[in-house]
Amino acid sequence: MKILVPVKRVVDYNVRIRVRADGTGVETAGVKMSMNPFDEIAVEEAVRLKEKGIASEVIAVSMGIDAAQEVLRSALAMGADRAILITSDNEIQPLTAAKILQKLAQQENPQLVIIGKQAIDDDANQTGQMLAGLLGWGQGTFASKIVIENNEAQVTREIDGGLMTVKLKLPAVISTDLRLNEPRYATLPNIMKARSKPLTKITPQELGIEVVTRQIHLKYEEPKKRMGGGKVTSVAELVDKLKNEAKVI
Protein backbone atom coordinates (compact mmCIF):
# COMPACT_ATOMS: atom_id res chain seq x y z
CA MET A 1 0.00 0.00 0.00
CA LYS A 2 1.26 3.45 -0.97
CA ILE A 3 0.57 6.44 1.30
CA LEU A 4 0.64 10.10 0.24
CA VAL A 5 1.30 12.64 3.02
CA PRO A 6 1.01 16.40 2.30
CA VAL A 7 3.13 18.61 4.59
CA LYS A 8 3.15 22.40 4.88
CA ARG A 9 5.90 24.84 5.87
CA VAL A 10 4.60 27.24 8.53
CA VAL A 11 5.94 29.55 11.23
CA ASP A 12 7.15 27.33 14.08
CA TYR A 13 4.50 26.88 16.75
CA ASN A 14 6.92 28.09 19.45
CA VAL A 15 7.39 31.47 17.76
CA ARG A 16 5.36 34.44 18.96
CA ILE A 17 3.53 35.71 15.88
CA ARG A 18 3.98 39.38 14.96
CA VAL A 19 1.92 41.31 12.43
CA ARG A 20 3.79 43.51 9.96
CA ALA A 21 3.64 47.22 10.66
CA ASP A 22 1.63 47.87 7.49
CA GLY A 23 -0.91 45.15 8.38
CA THR A 24 -0.35 43.21 5.16
CA GLY A 25 0.50 39.91 6.82
CA VAL A 26 2.49 38.05 9.43
CA GLU A 27 6.19 38.83 9.82
CA THR A 28 8.25 35.91 8.50
CA ALA A 29 11.65 37.56 7.93
CA GLY A 30 14.19 35.94 10.21
CA VAL A 31 11.48 33.77 11.80
CA LYS A 32 11.97 30.06 12.40
CA MET A 33 9.86 27.93 10.07
CA SER A 34 9.00 24.25 10.50
CA MET A 35 6.56 21.52 9.50
CA ASN A 36 2.93 22.08 10.43
CA PRO A 37 2.39 20.06 13.66
CA PHE A 38 -0.71 18.26 12.36
CA ASP A 39 1.22 17.22 9.24
CA GLU A 40 4.07 15.95 11.42
CA ILE A 41 1.54 13.65 13.09
CA ALA A 42 0.38 12.49 9.65
CA VAL A 43 3.96 11.62 8.63
CA GLU A 44 4.47 9.71 11.90
CA GLU A 45 1.31 7.68 11.37
CA ALA A 46 2.27 6.82 7.79
CA VAL A 47 5.74 5.74 8.87
CA ARG A 48 4.27 3.58 11.66
CA LEU A 49 2.02 1.86 9.13
CA LYS A 50 5.08 1.15 7.01
CA GLU A 51 6.97 -0.22 10.00
CA LYS A 52 4.05 -2.59 10.67
CA GLY A 53 4.31 -3.87 7.11
CA ILE A 54 0.94 -2.41 6.12
CA ALA A 55 2.37 0.30 3.85
CA SER A 56 5.09 -0.25 1.27
CA GLU A 57 5.95 3.39 0.45
CA VAL A 58 5.42 6.79 2.04
CA ILE A 59 5.54 9.87 -0.22
CA ALA A 60 5.74 13.35 1.32
CA VAL A 61 4.40 16.29 -0.69
CA SER A 62 4.76 20.02 -0.08
CA MET A 63 3.87 23.16 -2.01
CA GLY A 64 5.51 26.57 -2.08
CA ILE A 65 8.91 28.18 -2.49
CA ASP A 66 12.20 26.24 -2.64
CA ALA A 67 12.64 26.66 1.13
CA ALA A 68 9.78 24.17 1.57
CA GLN A 69 12.40 21.50 0.87
CA GLU A 70 13.30 21.84 4.56
CA VAL A 71 10.05 20.28 5.74
CA LEU A 72 10.28 17.58 3.08
CA ARG A 73 13.76 16.66 4.29
CA SER A 74 12.33 16.51 7.82
CA ALA A 75 9.65 14.10 6.60
CA LEU A 76 12.30 12.00 4.85
CA ALA A 77 14.38 11.95 8.05
CA MET A 78 11.32 10.69 9.95
CA GLY A 79 11.01 7.76 7.55
CA ALA A 80 9.27 8.87 4.34
CA ASP A 81 10.74 7.20 1.24
CA ARG A 82 10.64 10.06 -1.25
CA ALA A 83 9.35 13.60 -1.60
CA ILE A 84 7.69 15.84 -4.17
CA LEU A 85 7.84 19.64 -4.08
CA ILE A 86 5.27 21.63 -6.05
CA THR A 87 7.16 24.86 -6.62
CA SER A 88 5.25 28.13 -6.63
CA ASP A 89 6.04 31.68 -5.54
CA ASN A 90 2.33 32.44 -5.20
CA GLU A 91 0.13 31.55 -2.24
CA ILE A 92 -1.52 28.17 -2.72
CA GLN A 93 -4.97 28.24 -1.14
CA PRO A 94 -6.94 25.16 -0.01
CA LEU A 95 -8.91 24.46 -3.19
CA THR A 96 -5.82 24.78 -5.39
CA ALA A 97 -3.89 22.56 -2.98
CA ALA A 98 -6.66 19.96 -3.17
CA LYS A 99 -6.64 20.05 -6.98
CA ILE A 100 -2.86 19.59 -7.03
CA LEU A 101 -3.11 16.65 -4.64
CA GLN A 102 -5.90 15.18 -6.78
CA LYS A 103 -3.58 15.17 -9.80
CA LEU A 104 -0.75 13.66 -7.78
CA ALA A 105 -3.07 10.98 -6.41
CA GLN A 106 -4.13 10.10 -9.95
CA GLN A 107 -0.47 9.83 -10.99
CA GLU A 108 0.90 8.02 -7.92
CA ASN A 109 -2.19 5.89 -7.26
CA PRO A 110 -1.91 5.76 -3.43
CA GLN A 111 -4.39 3.73 -1.41
CA LEU A 112 -4.36 6.26 1.42
CA VAL A 113 -3.81 9.99 1.87
CA ILE A 114 -3.04 11.03 5.45
CA ILE A 115 -3.15 14.78 5.95
CA GLY A 116 -3.08 17.13 8.93
CA LYS A 117 -6.59 18.32 9.75
CA GLN A 118 -5.50 21.97 9.45
CA ALA A 119 -2.46 24.21 9.15
CA ILE A 120 -1.67 26.45 12.11
CA ASP A 121 -1.12 29.50 9.89
CA ASP A 122 -4.56 29.81 8.25
CA ASP A 123 -6.56 27.24 10.30
CA ALA A 124 -8.60 26.59 7.15
CA ASN A 125 -9.37 22.89 7.80
CA GLN A 126 -10.50 22.48 4.18
CA THR A 127 -7.91 20.72 2.03
CA GLY A 128 -8.53 17.14 3.20
CA GLN A 129 -12.28 17.36 2.76
CA MET A 130 -11.96 19.04 -0.64
CA LEU A 131 -9.49 16.39 -1.80
CA ALA A 132 -11.82 13.55 -0.79
CA GLY A 133 -14.66 15.25 -2.67
CA LEU A 134 -12.58 15.75 -5.83
CA LEU A 135 -11.37 12.15 -5.80
CA GLY A 136 -14.72 10.69 -4.82
CA TRP A 137 -13.05 8.83 -1.94
CA GLY A 138 -14.34 8.21 1.57
CA GLN A 139 -12.94 10.43 4.29
CA GLY A 140 -12.28 10.17 8.01
CA THR A 141 -11.63 13.50 9.69
CA PHE A 142 -9.93 14.40 13.00
CA ALA A 143 -8.58 10.88 13.51
CA SER A 144 -7.37 9.97 17.01
CA LYS A 145 -6.86 6.29 16.05
CA ILE A 146 -6.39 4.52 12.72
CA VAL A 147 -6.62 0.77 12.11
CA ILE A 148 -6.01 -0.66 8.63
CA GLU A 149 -7.14 -4.21 7.82
CA ASN A 150 -8.93 -6.12 5.07
CA ASN A 151 -8.60 -3.19 2.64
CA GLU A 152 -10.55 -0.99 5.05
CA ALA A 153 -9.66 1.79 7.47
CA GLN A 154 -11.30 2.15 10.87
CA VAL A 155 -11.02 5.73 12.07
CA THR A 156 -11.82 6.75 15.63
CA ARG A 157 -12.56 10.44 16.06
CA GLU A 158 -13.42 12.59 19.04
CA ILE A 159 -16.84 14.23 19.11
CA ASP A 160 -18.64 16.30 21.72
CA GLY A 161 -20.34 13.27 23.26
CA GLY A 162 -17.31 10.97 23.30
CA LEU A 163 -15.82 8.88 20.47
CA MET A 164 -17.10 7.91 17.03
CA THR A 165 -15.65 5.11 14.90
CA VAL A 166 -16.20 5.08 11.15
CA LYS A 167 -15.19 2.42 8.62
CA LEU A 168 -13.87 3.47 5.20
CA LYS A 169 -13.15 1.43 2.12
CA LEU A 170 -9.73 2.14 0.64
CA PRO A 171 -8.65 4.31 -1.11
CA ALA A 172 -9.53 7.02 1.38
CA VAL A 173 -8.47 10.37 2.82
CA ILE A 174 -7.83 10.65 6.57
CA SER A 175 -7.06 13.87 8.45
CA THR A 176 -5.15 13.70 11.72
CA ASP A 177 -5.85 15.17 15.14
CA LEU A 178 -3.37 15.88 17.92
CA ARG A 179 -4.09 12.74 19.96
CA LEU A 180 -3.35 10.29 17.16
CA ASN A 181 0.33 9.90 18.08
CA GLU A 182 3.48 11.65 19.24
CA PRO A 183 5.90 12.29 16.34
CA ARG A 184 9.42 10.93 16.71
CA TYR A 185 12.57 13.02 16.73
CA ALA A 186 14.68 12.41 13.66
CA THR A 187 18.07 10.94 14.60
CA LEU A 188 21.30 12.30 13.12
CA PRO A 189 21.91 9.18 10.98
CA ASN A 190 18.39 9.46 9.53
CA ILE A 191 18.88 13.17 8.87
CA MET A 192 22.04 12.31 6.93
CA LYS A 193 20.23 9.54 5.01
CA ALA A 194 17.43 11.95 4.12
CA ARG A 195 19.86 14.00 2.05
CA SER A 196 20.25 11.14 -0.42
CA LYS A 197 16.56 10.24 -0.69
CA PRO A 198 14.85 11.37 -3.92
CA LEU A 199 13.14 14.77 -3.96
CA THR A 200 11.35 15.72 -7.18
CA LYS A 201 10.37 19.27 -8.12
CA ILE A 202 7.45 20.02 -10.42
CA THR A 203 5.25 23.04 -11.06
CA PRO A 204 1.46 23.30 -10.84
CA GLN A 205 1.42 24.05 -14.57
CA GLU A 206 3.04 20.67 -15.29
CA LEU A 207 0.07 19.10 -13.53
CA GLY A 208 -2.36 21.24 -15.52
CA ILE A 209 -3.30 23.36 -12.49
CA GLU A 210 -3.52 27.16 -12.46
CA VAL A 211 -2.73 28.81 -9.14
CA VAL A 212 -5.72 31.08 -8.50
CA THR A 213 -6.23 33.47 -5.59
CA ARG A 214 -9.86 33.13 -4.57
CA GLN A 215 -9.66 34.84 -1.21
CA ILE A 216 -7.83 38.09 -0.47
CA HIS A 217 -6.81 39.12 3.02
CA LEU A 218 -7.48 42.83 3.36
CA LYS A 219 -5.80 43.47 6.70
CA TYR A 220 -4.16 41.74 9.65
CA GLU A 221 -4.42 43.03 13.21
CA GLU A 222 -2.99 41.83 16.50
CA PRO A 223 -5.51 41.11 19.28
CA LYS A 224 -6.12 44.01 21.63
CA LYS A 225 -4.15 43.82 24.84
CA ARG A 226 -6.22 42.59 27.74
CA MET A 227 -6.87 45.00 30.56
CA GLY A 228 -5.79 44.09 34.06
CA GLY A 229 -8.33 42.87 36.59
CA GLY A 230 -9.70 44.79 39.56
CA LYS A 231 -11.46 44.29 42.87
CA VAL A 232 -14.98 45.29 43.80
CA THR A 233 -16.35 45.81 47.27
CA SER A 234 -19.90 44.60 46.73
CA VAL A 235 -22.21 42.67 44.43
CA ALA A 236 -23.93 45.91 43.49
CA GLU A 237 -20.62 47.41 42.32
CA LEU A 238 -19.87 44.25 40.31
CA VAL A 239 -23.26 44.39 38.60
CA ASP A 240 -22.76 48.08 37.86
CA LYS A 241 -19.37 47.45 36.21
CA LEU A 242 -20.68 44.52 34.17
CA LYS A 243 -23.58 46.64 32.98
CA ASN A 244 -21.97 50.04 32.36
CA GLU A 245 -18.28 49.27 31.71
CA ALA A 246 -18.11 45.76 30.25
CA LYS A 247 -21.64 46.05 28.81
CA VAL A 248 -22.20 42.32 29.03
CA ILE A 249 -25.52 42.50 30.86
GIDA-V172821 format. One record per pair of residues at least 24 apart in sequence whose C-alpha atoms are under 8 Angstrom apart, sorted by sequence separation. I is the first residue (numbers start at 0). J is the second residue. D is the distance in whole Angstrom. If there is no record, write none. Layout:
[[I	J	D] [I	J	D]]
This chain:
[[8	32	7] [9	33	6] [11	35	8] [12	36	8] [56	80	6] [57	81	7] [58	82	6] [59	83	6] [60	84	6] [61	85	6] [62	86	6] [63	87	5] [64	88	5] [116	140	7] [8	33	6] [9	34	6] [58	83	7] [60	85	8] [62	87	7] [63	88	6] [116	141	6] [8	34	5] [9	35	6] [63	89	7] [139	165	7] [7	34	6] [8	35	6] [63	90	7] [6	34	7] [7	35	6] [63	91	7] [139	167	7] [6	35	7] [62	91	7] [97	126	5] [101	130	6] [138	167	7] [93	123	7] [96	126	7] [97	127	7] [100	130	7] [137	167	6] [7	38	7] [46	77	8] [94	125	8] [137	168	7] [142	173	7] [6	38	5] [42	74	7] [46	78	6] [93	125	6] [94	126	7] [97	129	6] [98	130	7] [101	133	7] [137	169	8] [139	171	8] [141	173	8] [142	174	6] [143	175	7] [5	38	7] [6	39	7] [46	79	7] [93	126	5] [97	130	5] [101	134	6] [136	169	8] [137	170	7] [138	171	6] [139	172	6] [140	173	6] [141	174	5] [142	175	5] [143	176	6] [4	38	8] [43	77	7] [62	96	8] [136	170	6] [137	171	5] [138	172	5] [139	173	5] [140	174	5] [141	175	5] [142	176	5] [143	177	7] [145	179	8] [39	74	8] [42	77	8] [94	129	7] [98	133	7] [136	171	5] [137	172	6] [138	173	6] [139	174	6] [140	175	7] [141	176	5] [143	178	5] [144	179	5] [33	69	8] [34	70	5] [93	129	8] [97	133	8] [136	172	7] [138	174	8] [143	179	4] [4	41	7] [33	70	6] [42	79	7] [142	179	6] [143	180	8] [4	42	6] [34	73	8] [131	171	7] [4	45	8] [131	172	6] [130	172	8] [2	45	7] [128	172	8] [127	172	7] [127	173	7] [127	174	6] [2	54	7] [0	53	7] [1	54	6] [4	57	7] [6	59	7] [8	61	8] [0	54	5] [1	55	6] [2	56	6] [3	57	6] [4	58	6] [5	59	6] [6	60	6] [7	61	6] [0	55	5] [1	56	5] [2	57	5] [3	58	5] [4	59	5] [5	60	5] [6	61	5] [7	62	7] [0	56	7] [1	57	6] [2	58	6] [3	59	6] [4	60	6] [5	61	6] [1	58	8] [3	60	7] [111	169	7] [114	172	8] [116	174	5] [8	67	6] [110	169	6] [111	170	5] [112	171	6] [113	172	6] [114	173	6] [115	174	5] [116	175	5] [7	67	8] [110	170	4] [111	171	5] [112	172	5] [113	173	5] [114	174	5] [115	175	5] [116	176	6] [109	170	7] [110	171	7] [111	172	6] [112	173	6] [113	174	6] [114	175	6] [115	176	7] [8	70	6] [111	173	8] [113	175	7] [7	70	7] [6	70	7] [6	71	7] [45	113	7] [42	113	8] [41	113	6] [41	114	6] [41	115	6] [40	115	7] [38	114	6] [39	115	8] [37	114	8] [38	115	4] [37	115	4] [38	116	8] [36	115	8] [37	116	6] [35	115	8] [37	117	7] [38	118	8] [37	118	7] [36	118	8] [35	118	6] [36	119	8] [35	119	7] [53	147	8] [3	104	8] [103	206	8] [99	203	7] [102	206	7] [3	109	6] [77	183	7] [1	108	8] [2	109	5] [12	119	8] [77	184	7] [99	206	7] [1	109	5] [2	110	6] [3	111	6] [4	112	6] [5	113	7] [6	114	7] [77	185	5] [0	109	7] [1	110	6] [2	111	5] [3	112	5] [4	113	5] [5	114	6] [6	115	8] [9	118	8] [76	185	6] [99	208	7] [0	110	6] [1	111	7] [2	112	6] [3	113	6] [4	114	6] [5	115	8] [9	119	7] [10	120	7] [76	186	8] [98	208	7] [0	111	8] [2	113	7] [7	118	7] [9	120	6] [78	189	8] [73	185	8] [77	189	7] [76	189	5] [95	208	8] [76	190	5] [84	198	7] [86	200	7] [95	209	8] [75	190	8] [76	191	8] [81	196	6] [82	197	6] [83	198	6] [84	199	6] [85	200	6] [86	201	6] [87	202	7] [95	210	6] [76	192	7] [80	196	7] [81	197	5] [82	198	5] [83	199	5] [84	200	5] [85	201	5] [86	202	5] [87	203	7] [95	211	7] [73	190	7] [76	193	5] [80	197	8] [81	198	6] [82	199	6] [83	200	6] [84	201	6] [85	202	5] [86	203	7] [72	190	8] [75	193	5] [83	201	8] [85	203	6] [91	210	7] [92	211	8] [73	193	8] [90	210	8] [91	211	8] [92	212	7] [72	193	6] [75	196	7] [89	210	7] [91	212	8] [92	213	8] [72	194	7] [90	212	7] [41	174	8] [41	175	6] [40	175	7] [44	179	8] [40	176	8] [44	180	7] [38	175	8] [40	177	7] [43	180	7] [37	175	6] [43	181	8] [37	176	7] [40	179	7] [43	182	5] [37	177	7] [40	180	6] [42	182	8] [43	183	7] [40	181	7] [40	182	6] [39	182	6] [23	216	8] [23	217	7] [24	218	7] [25	219	8] [23	218	6] [24	219	6] [22	218	5] [23	219	6] [22	219	5] [22	220	6] [18	219	7] [18	220	7] [18	221	6] [17	221	8]]
